[in-house]
Amino acid sequence: MTSIVEIDHVFKMYGAQAALSDITLQIQSGEIFALLGPNGAGKTTLLRILTGILLPDSGTVRILGASSMGEVRHQVGYLPEERGLYRRQPIGDILAYLGELKGLSAKQARERVRIVLEQVGMLAHVASTPEALSKGMAQRIQIAAALIHDPPFLILDEPFSGLDPVSSRQLQEIVTNEKQRGRTILLSTHQMDTVERLCDRLLMLHRGKTVLSGIVSEVRACFGEGVLRIEHGTERLPGPLPPGVRIRDASLPFVTELLPPNGLAPREILSALLTQGVDIRAFAPVIPSLEEIFVRIVGEKG
């Protein structure tokens, strides 16, 4: 698979403070990649390096094979956390102007305006002004602005911040549709449930360092600690349990969480319980949410 972004051993200092320390990552073509971390972790610095606003002190950054942002500026779409639209100008005019700034001819820009507004479900508002829109609708226009020049790589910084659940889901659907169109997306967000739904891989920063990276589903599974959740037909799970298996939580009726010893496979526990005649309705590993993992890591790192 082709790498759209390659970051290799990047460092960035602000005086004596390390904003980024030895960051290495790759973003593959066609994936949604999540950049996570608490406030002050270094996410903004990394995004500013990727957009060419800042240069790293050392290390290399390549986007679409180029080492200079100037070479690929028109191939990257960027939605900054700080929003900004001309509030009293017609949306169609704003987007056409931004398209021309990105290298499109006036005719191409006007054609793209209709395309991107249709993609974000806002074509009926081409003559409206941003001040007349709800926050969710204005955010869709911001996405359209990032897409106006049809970039293969899209950077979204906190795109769902401050949106109500309906608007957030609508925007998530737009992001998913852009992935299906073949676009590669870097998503910086604090909404862990959104990352679980949308993203393929992630990197978590804390105090400028990488503390977690990998495929989202695999990261969650690695933090599962082997706990098994059993739903059974009796109010309490009848014993005896297989040797070494401990009850982790039995506070709810008809549900028990078990912690097996190392080396004992879940299927062996299931087989033993079924042999005893336990009425098992459901049997599955407990997979922690990304939010639980995030809180645990940040808490451990202090």
RATADA-V580186 format. One record per residue. N is the residue number from 1. RES is the residue in one letter. PSI is psi in degrees with one decimal (NA if undefined). D_CENTER is the distance of its C-alpha to the mean C-alpha in whole Angstrom. Layout:
BEGIN
n = [N & N]
res = [RES & RES]
psi = [PSI & PSI]
d_center = [D_CENTER & D_CENTER]
END
This chain:
BEGIN
n = [1 & 2 & 3 & 4 & 5 & 6 & 7 & 8 & 9 & 10 & 11 & 12 & 13 & 14 & 15 & 16 & 17 & 18 & 19 & 20 & 21 & 22 & 23 & 24 & 25 & 26 & 27 & 28 & 29 & 30 & 31 & 32 & 33 & 34 & 35 & 36 & 37 & 38 & 39 & 40 & 41 & 42 & 43 & 44 & 45 & 46 & 47 & 48 & 49 & 50 & 51 & 52 & 53 & 54 & 55 & 56 & 57 & 58 & 59 & 60 & 61 & 62 & 63 & 64 & 65 & 66 & 67 & 68 & 69 & 70 & 71 & 72 & 73 & 74 & 75 & 76 & 77 & 78 & 79 & 80 & 81 & 82 & 83 & 84 & 85 & 86 & 87 & 88 & 89 & 90 & 91 & 92 & 93 & 94 & 95 & 96 & 97 & 98 & 99 & 100 & 101 & 102 & 103 & 104 & 105 & 106 & 107 & 108 & 109 & 110 & 111 & 112 & 113 & 114 & 115 & 116 & 117 & 118 & 119 & 120 & 121 & 122 & 123 & 124 & 125 & 126 & 127 & 128 & 129 & 130 & 131 & 132 & 133 & 134 & 135 & 136 & 137 & 138 & 139 & 140 & 141 & 142 & 143 & 144 & 145 & 146 & 147 & 148 & 149 & 150 & 151 & 152 & 153 & 154 & 155 & 156 & 157 & 158 & 159 & 160 & 161 & 162 & 163 & 164 & 165 & 166 & 167 & 168 & 169 & 170 & 171 & 172 & 173 & 174 & 175 & 176 & 177 & 178 & 179 & 180 & 181 & 182 & 183 & 184 & 185 & 186 & 187 & 188 & 189 & 190 & 191 & 192 & 193 & 194 & 195 & 196 & 197 & 198 & 199 & 200 & 201 & 202 & 203 & 204 & 205 & 206 & 207 & 208 & 209 & 210 & 211 & 212 & 213 & 214 & 215 & 216 & 217 & 218 & 219 & 220 & 221 & 222 & 223 & 224 & 225 & 226 & 227 & 228 & 229 & 230 & 231 & 232 & 233 & 234 & 235 & 236 & 237 & 238 & 239 & 240 & 241 & 242 & 243 & 244 & 245 & 246 & 247 & 248 & 249 & 250 & 251 & 252 & 253 & 254 & 255 & 256 & 257 & 258 & 259 & 260 & 261 & 262 & 263 & 264 & 265 & 266 & 267 & 268 & 269 & 270 & 271 & 272 & 273 & 274 & 275 & 276 & 277 & 278 & 279 & 280 & 281 & 282 & 283 & 284 & 285 & 286 & 287 & 288 & 289 & 290 & 291 & 292 & 293 & 294 & 295 & 296 & 297 & 298 & 299 & 300 & 301 & 302]
res = [M & T & S & I & V & E & I & D & H & V & F & K & M & Y & G & A & Q & A & A & L & S & D & I & T & L & Q & I & Q & S & G & E & I & F & A & L & L & G & P & N & G & A & G & K & T & T & L & L & R & I & L & T & G & I & L & L & P & D & S & G & T & V & R & I & L & G & A & S & S & M & G & E & V & R & H & Q & V & G & Y & L & P & E & E & R & G & L & Y & R & R & Q & P & I & G & D & I & L & A & Y & L & G & E & L & K & G & L & S & A & K & Q & A & R & E & R & V & R & I & V & L & E & Q & V & G & M & L & A & H & V & A & S & T & P & E & A & L & S & K & G & M & A & Q & R & I & Q & I & A & A & A & L & I & H & D & P & P & F & L & I & L & D & E & P & F & S & G & L & D & P & V & S & S & R & Q & L & Q & E & I & V & T & N & E & K & Q & R & G & R & T & I & L & L & S & T & H & Q & M & D & T & V & E & R & L & C & D & R & L & L & M & L & H & R & G & K & T & V & L & S & G & I & V & S & E & V & R & A & C & F & G & E & G & V & L & R & I & E & H & G & T & E & R & L & P & G & P & L & P & P & G & V & R & I & R & D & A & S & L & P & F & V & T & E & L & L & P & P & N & G & L & A & P & R & E & I & L & S & A & L & L & T & Q & G & V & D & I & R & A & F & A & P & V & I & P & S & L & E & E & I & F & V & R & I & V & G & E & K & G]
psi = [139.8 & 136.7 & 123.1 & -39.1 & 133.6 & 113.7 & 126.1 & 110.4 & 54.2 & 133.6 & 144.2 & 125.0 & 143.5 & 95.6 & -123.8 & -0.9 & 126.3 & 110.0 & -36.0 & 134.4 & 104.0 & 53.1 & 126.6 & 129.8 & 160.6 & 139.1 & 122.5 & 152.0 & 131.0 & 3.3 & 161.9 & 118.3 & 127.4 & 133.9 & 116.3 & 164.1 & 153.3 & 170.5 & 135.3 & 8.1 & -21.2 & 3.3 & -47.4 & -40.8 & -43.7 & -41.6 & -37.7 & -32.0 & -42.6 & -31.0 & 1.6 & 5.0 & -37.2 & 158.0 & 143.4 & 153.5 & -33.9 & 166.5 & 174.2 & 147.3 & 124.2 & 129.7 & 122.8 & 36.9 & -5.4 & 143.6 & -7.6 & 128.8 & -29.8 & -29.0 & -24.8 & 13.4 & -37.3 & 1.4 & 6.3 & 130.6 & 138.5 & 124.0 & 103.5 & 159.4 & -36.2 & 109.2 & 154.4 & 111.5 & 149.7 & 107.5 & -26.0 & 12.0 & 145.8 & 140.6 & -41.2 & -40.3 & -40.0 & -48.8 & -39.5 & -41.7 & -44.8 & -35.9 & -40.9 & -35.9 & -28.7 & 9.6 & 2.6 & 150.7 & 165.8 & -40.9 & -45.4 & -40.8 & -43.8 & -37.7 & -41.9 & -31.3 & -48.2 & -38.3 & -50.6 & -34.0 & -34.6 & -38.9 & -34.5 & 9.5 & 32.2 & 19.0 & -33.0 & -12.5 & 20.1 & -30.2 & -2.3 & 165.2 & 150.6 & -33.5 & -16.2 & -0.7 & 154.0 & 168.4 & -41.2 & -40.7 & -40.7 & -34.8 & -34.9 & -34.8 & -37.4 & -40.1 & -43.1 & -39.0 & -37.8 & -22.8 & -5.4 & -33.9 & 14.2 & 54.8 & 145.2 & -19.9 & 129.0 & 128.6 & 120.8 & 115.4 & 108.6 & 55.1 & -20.8 & 3.8 & 128.0 & 5.7 & 148.3 & 163.3 & -39.3 & -47.9 & -38.2 & -44.7 & -37.7 & -41.3 & -36.8 & -38.5 & -38.6 & -44.6 & -44.2 & -41.4 & -37.9 & -36.3 & -43.4 & -24.8 & -1.0 & 5.2 & 144.1 & 135.0 & 129.7 & 121.9 & 117.7 & 122.5 & 158.1 & -3.7 & 94.6 & -35.1 & -32.5 & -40.2 & -42.2 & -37.8 & -37.9 & -35.1 & 148.3 & -47.5 & 167.6 & 161.0 & 129.6 & 129.5 & 148.5 & 120.3 & 41.8 & 1.9 & 152.4 & 123.5 & -11.7 & 138.3 & 156.2 & -172.9 & 133.7 & -49.8 & -37.4 & -37.7 & -45.8 & -41.4 & -35.9 & -26.6 & 9.9 & -19.1 & 14.5 & 6.4 & 137.3 & 136.6 & 123.9 & 128.8 & 128.1 & 161.0 & -20.7 & 156.5 & -38.2 & 145.9 & 120.3 & 149.2 & -175.0 & 159.3 & 155.8 & 151.6 & 131.3 & -13.1 & 129.5 & 149.3 & 122.4 & -37.6 & 126.1 & 32.6 & -21.8 & 140.7 & 145.3 & 7.7 & 133.5 & 136.2 & 129.3 & 145.5 & 105.1 & 158.3 & 161.6 & 136.1 & -12.3 & 114.8 & 147.4 & -36.8 & -29.8 & -39.1 & -44.8 & -45.2 & -42.1 & -41.8 & -41.1 & -36.7 & -33.3 & -4.9 & 18.1 & 132.3 & 92.5 & 124.4 & -30.6 & 147.4 & 113.9 & 153.3 & 150.1 & 115.4 & 117.7 & 152.4 & 161.1 & -33.5 & -42.4 & -41.2 & -43.5 & -49.6 & -40.0 & -46.3 & -46.9 & -38.0 & -40.4 & -37.1 & -21.1 & NA]
d_center = [20 & 20 & 18 & 16 & 16 & 18 & 18 & 21 & 22 & 21 & 23 & 23 & 26 & 27 & 30 & 30 & 27 & 24 & 21 & 20 & 21 & 21 & 18 & 17 & 15 & 15 & 12 & 14 & 15 & 14 & 10 & 7 & 6 & 3 & 6 & 7 & 11 & 14 & 16 & 18 & 16 & 16 & 12 & 15 & 17 & 15 & 14 & 17 & 19 & 16 & 18 & 21 & 22 & 23 & 24 & 23 & 26 & 26 & 24 & 23 & 20 & 21 & 19 & 20 & 23 & 24 & 25 & 25 & 23 & 26 & 26 & 23 & 23 & 23 & 21 & 18 & 16 & 15 & 14 & 15 & 15 & 18 & 19 & 23 & 25 & 28 & 29 & 32 & 32 & 32 & 28 & 29 & 31 & 28 & 26 & 29 & 30 & 26 & 27 & 30 & 28 & 26 & 29 & 30 & 33 & 34 & 35 & 31 & 30 & 31 & 30 & 27 & 27 & 28 & 25 & 22 & 24 & 24 & 21 & 19 & 22 & 24 & 27 & 30 & 29 & 29 & 32 & 31 & 30 & 27 & 29 & 30 & 26 & 24 & 21 & 19 & 21 & 21 & 17 & 18 & 20 & 18 & 16 & 19 & 20 & 17 & 18 & 22 & 23 & 21 & 19 & 18 & 15 & 12 & 11 & 9 & 10 & 9 & 10 & 11 & 13 & 16 & 16 & 18 & 17 & 18 & 17 & 13 & 14 & 16 & 13 & 11 & 13 & 14 & 11 & 11 & 15 & 14 & 13 & 16 & 18 & 17 & 15 & 12 & 9 & 7 & 5 & 6 & 6 & 8 & 8 & 7 & 9 & 7 & 4 & 7 & 9 & 7 & 5 & 8 & 8 & 7 & 9 & 10 & 13 & 16 & 19 & 18 & 18 & 16 & 16 & 13 & 12 & 12 & 11 & 9 & 13 & 15 & 13 & 14 & 17 & 18 & 18 & 20 & 24 & 25 & 26 & 27 & 27 & 31 & 32 & 36 & 38 & 40 & 39 & 39 & 39 & 42 & 43 & 43 & 40 & 40 & 41 & 38 & 36 & 35 & 34 & 31 & 31 & 34 & 33 & 33 & 36 & 35 & 32 & 32 & 30 & 31 & 30 & 32 & 34 & 32 & 34 & 34 & 32 & 31 & 33 & 36 & 35 & 35 & 38 & 40 & 39 & 40 & 43 & 44 & 44 & 41 & 39 & 36 & 34 & 30 & 29 & 26 & 24 & 22 & 18 & 17 & 14 & 11 & 12 & 15 & 14 & 13 & 16 & 18 & 17 & 18 & 21 & 22 & 22 & 23]
END
